[in-house]
Amino acid sequence: MAETKPPDSSRRSERSRRAILEAALALVGEVGYNKLTIEAIAARAGVGKQTIYRWWPSKAAVLLDASIALSGDAQEGEEYEWSGFPDTGDIAADLKYVLRLTVDQFNDEKYEGPARALTAAGAMDPELGEKFTRQLLEPAMLLYETRLRAAQEAGQVDPGIDVRIAVEMIVGPLTHRWLQRTNPLTYDFADTCVDQVLRGIAPR
């Protein structure tokens, strides 16, 4: 008689967790953050709402974890060809490569809805905003800083600049244009941001 194995509870839990995160991302893109509810997430994911509350204290916490997971998927998948911040020796080319990936993500409706919702929620909820910055934004900013410091050591960037401010000067315009919808977010715009900032922080 064949031996039957008991259900793998850890695998079932991971499936449920993944379904919840995917449901949160889909719903926030459809209805927005204010109309998003734990009950709706649970119904879309096919779980009880107590399952959600066992892992997360609020819809904001669910959405934050969902956004982190989405960012990880983008880095691991082939869609955006992410393999870590490049260091080819050409600081302009490396920055443009990463900023163009950012343009692709900002223009992808799968990412846009959740990212806008989380940004808006973080602006109204200081605790969520701090977690959003610490867990999602800050790691990306540190990658930029590391690359610019390498460029400093290579003599490509003025050694006296404030690296953090330089990073914010590079990425800030993209975020502003995306959030305010002032103009289309394009590769040309991203490239121009890099060129103009690098011109300002070049060795003197």
C-alpha positions as semicolon CSV with decimal commas, in nm:
position;residue;x (nm);y (nm);z (nm)
1;M;0,000;0,000;0,000
2;A;0,147;0,335;-0,101
3;E;0,238;0,566;0,181
4;T;0,050;0,897;0,175
5;K;0,232;1,205;0,293
6;P;0,052;1,459;0,511
7;P;-0,017;1,798;0,351
8;D;0,279;2,034;0,360
9;S;0,149;2,317;0,580
10;S;0,444;2,544;0,505
11;R;0,384;2,514;0,131
12;R;0,013;2,579;0,181
13;S;0,092;2,884;0,394
14;E;0,329;3,021;0,130
15;R;0,064;2,975;-0,139
16;S;-0,189;3,160;0,076
17;R;0,058;3,437;0,152
18;R;0,141;3,478;-0,215
19;A;-0,228;3,483;-0,309
20;I;-0,291;3,756;-0,051
21;L;-0,007;3,974;-0,178
22;E;-0,117;3,933;-0,540
23;A;-0,477;4,010;-0,444
24;A;-0,371;4,327;-0,263
25;L;-0,173;4,449;-0,562
26;A;-0,453;4,376;-0,806
27;L;-0,721;4,538;-0,594
28;V;-0,533;4,854;-0,508
29;G;-0,479;4,910;-0,879
30;E;-0,852;4,863;-0,940
31;V;-1,011;5,053;-0,651
32;G;-0,733;5,264;-0,497
33;Y;-0,597;5,263;-0,145
34;N;-0,893;5,429;0,031
35;K;-1,141;5,168;-0,093
36;L;-0,908;4,875;-0,037
37;T;-1,022;4,652;0,252
38;I;-0,893;4,344;0,426
39;E;-1,225;4,174;0,350
40;A;-1,186;4,238;-0,022
41;I;-0,827;4,113;-0,021
42;A;-0,934;3,796;0,162
43;A;-1,219;3,732;-0,081
44;R;-0,994;3,783;-0,386
45;A;-0,723;3,558;-0,237
46;G;-0,970;3,288;-0,132
47;V;-0,875;3,299;0,237
48;G;-1,041;3,406;0,559
49;K;-0,966;3,756;0,682
50;Q;-0,826;3,610;1,004
51;T;-0,554;3,449;0,791
52;I;-0,450;3,796;0,682
53;Y;-0,462;3,939;1,034
54;R;-0,244;3,652;1,154
55;W;0,039;3,786;0,937
56;W;-0,033;4,159;0,897
57;P;-0,188;4,419;1,130
58;S;-0,341;4,635;0,856
59;K;-0,404;4,673;0,485
60;A;-0,110;4,914;0,469
61;A;0,123;4,644;0,601
62;V;-0,011;4,397;0,343
63;L;0,044;4,646;0,062
64;L;0,396;4,726;0,179
65;D;0,495;4,358;0,180
66;A;0,324;4,312;-0,156
67;S;0,524;4,599;-0,303
68;I;0,849;4,461;-0,163
69;A;0,768;4,122;-0,312
70;L;0,682;4,285;-0,645
71;S;1,015;4,468;-0,646
72;G;1,195;4,141;-0,573
73;D;1,013;3,967;-0,857
74;A;1,121;4,239;-1,097
75;Q;1,485;4,201;-0,995
76;E;1,479;3,822;-1,018
77;G;1,280;3,795;-1,339
78;E;1,381;3,857;-1,697
79;E;1,128;4,135;-1,762
80;Y;1,366;4,412;-1,664
81;E;1,692;4,220;-1,698
82;W;1,808;4,323;-1,349
83;S;2,133;4,164;-1,233
84;G;2,244;4,418;-0,976
85;F;2,369;4,773;-1,021
86;P;2,621;4,754;-1,305
87;D;2,979;4,879;-1,283
88;T;3,118;4,875;-1,633
89;G;3,357;5,160;-1,564
90;D;3,129;5,402;-1,750
91;I;2,929;5,584;-1,482
92;A;2,698;5,756;-1,732
93;A;2,608;5,432;-1,909
94;D;2,550;5,250;-1,580
95;L;2,322;5,519;-1,438
96;K;2,126;5,544;-1,762
97;Y;2,079;5,167;-1,770
98;V;1,928;5,161;-1,421
99;L;1,717;5,472;-1,472
100;R;1,573;5,324;-1,792
101;L;1,466;5,019;-1,592
102;T;1,300;5,259;-1,350
103;V;1,119;5,426;-1,640
104;D;0,994;5,084;-1,753
105;Q;0,861;5,004;-1,407
106;F;0,696;5,341;-1,355
107;N;0,523;5,307;-1,692
108;D;0,407;4,951;-1,625
109;E;0,047;4,962;-1,498
110;K;0,114;4,650;-1,289
111;Y;0,359;4,853;-1,082
112;E;0,210;5,200;-1,117
113;G;-0,115;5,148;-0,928
114;P;0,037;4,986;-0,618
115;A;0,332;5,227;-0,614
116;R;0,108;5,534;-0,632
117;A;-0,124;5,394;-0,365
118;L;0,162;5,314;-0,130
119;T;0,324;5,655;-0,187
120;A;-0,003;5,830;-0,108
121;A;-0,068;5,615;0,198
122;G;0,285;5,673;0,325
123;A;0,239;6,049;0,297
124;M;-0,065;6,030;0,526
125;D;0,065;5,762;0,764
126;P;0,409;5,853;0,909
127;E;0,475;5,502;1,040
128;L;0,396;5,343;0,706
129;G;0,596;5,612;0,527
130;E;0,900;5,540;0,743
131;K;0,875;5,166;0,675
132;F;0,824;5,229;0,302
133;T;1,137;5,443;0,292
134;R;1,348;5,210;0,506
135;Q;1,250;4,881;0,345
136;L;1,189;4,975;-0,019
137;L;1,345;5,309;-0,110
138;E;1,659;5,325;0,102
139;P;1,816;4,999;-0,027
140;A;1,785;5,131;-0,384
141;M;1,934;5,468;-0,289
142;L;2,230;5,294;-0,127
143;L;2,303;5,111;-0,452
144;Y;2,324;5,444;-0,633
145;E;2,547;5,585;-0,359
146;T;2,782;5,288;-0,379
147;R;2,814;5,325;-0,756
148;L;2,882;5,700;-0,734
149;R;3,148;5,646;-0,467
150;A;3,319;5,399;-0,698
151;A;3,310;5,668;-0,967
152;Q;3,467;5,910;-0,722
153;E;3,750;5,666;-0,654
154;A;3,798;5,627;-1,030
155;G;3,829;6,002;-1,072
156;Q;3,506;6,032;-1,272
157;V;3,321;6,237;-1,009
158;D;3,435;6,534;-0,799
159;P;3,564;6,397;-0,465
160;G;3,409;6,688;-0,275
161;I;3,045;6,633;-0,368
162;D;2,776;6,511;-0,131
163;V;2,699;6,170;-0,283
164;R;2,353;6,143;-0,129
165;I;2,246;6,477;-0,271
166;A;2,384;6,378;-0,612
167;V;2,174;6,060;-0,605
168;E;1,862;6,255;-0,516
169;M;1,936;6,497;-0,802
170;I;1,948;6,201;-1,041
171;V;1,641;6,006;-0,930
172;G;1,429;6,292;-0,795
173;P;1,321;6,436;-1,133
174;L;1,191;6,096;-1,247
175;T;0,984;6,055;-0,933
176;H;0,851;6,410;-0,959
177;R;0,750;6,374;-1,323
178;W;0,589;6,038;-1,251
179;L;0,396;6,153;-0,944
180;Q;0,282;6,486;-1,088
181;R;0,231;6,358;-1,443
182;T;0,389;6,679;-1,571
183;N;0,520;6,514;-1,890
184;P;0,571;6,163;-2,030
185;L;0,838;5,958;-1,857
186;T;1,083;5,855;-2,130
187;Y;1,431;5,718;-2,181
188;D;1,540;6,052;-2,327
189;F;1,432;6,229;-2,010
190;A;1,618;5,978;-1,791
191;D;1,932;6,009;-2,002
192;T;1,918;6,388;-1,986
193;C;1,888;6,380;-1,607
194;V;2,204;6,169;-1,587
195;D;2,397;6,385;-1,833
196;Q;2,312;6,712;-1,664
197;V;2,386;6,591;-1,312
198;L;2,715;6,430;-1,414
199;R;2,815;6,753;-1,586
200;G;2,759;6,934;-1,257
201;I;2,952;6,686;-1,041
202;A;3,241;6,620;-1,281
203;P;3,594;6,664;-1,147
204;R;3,718;7,023;-1,152
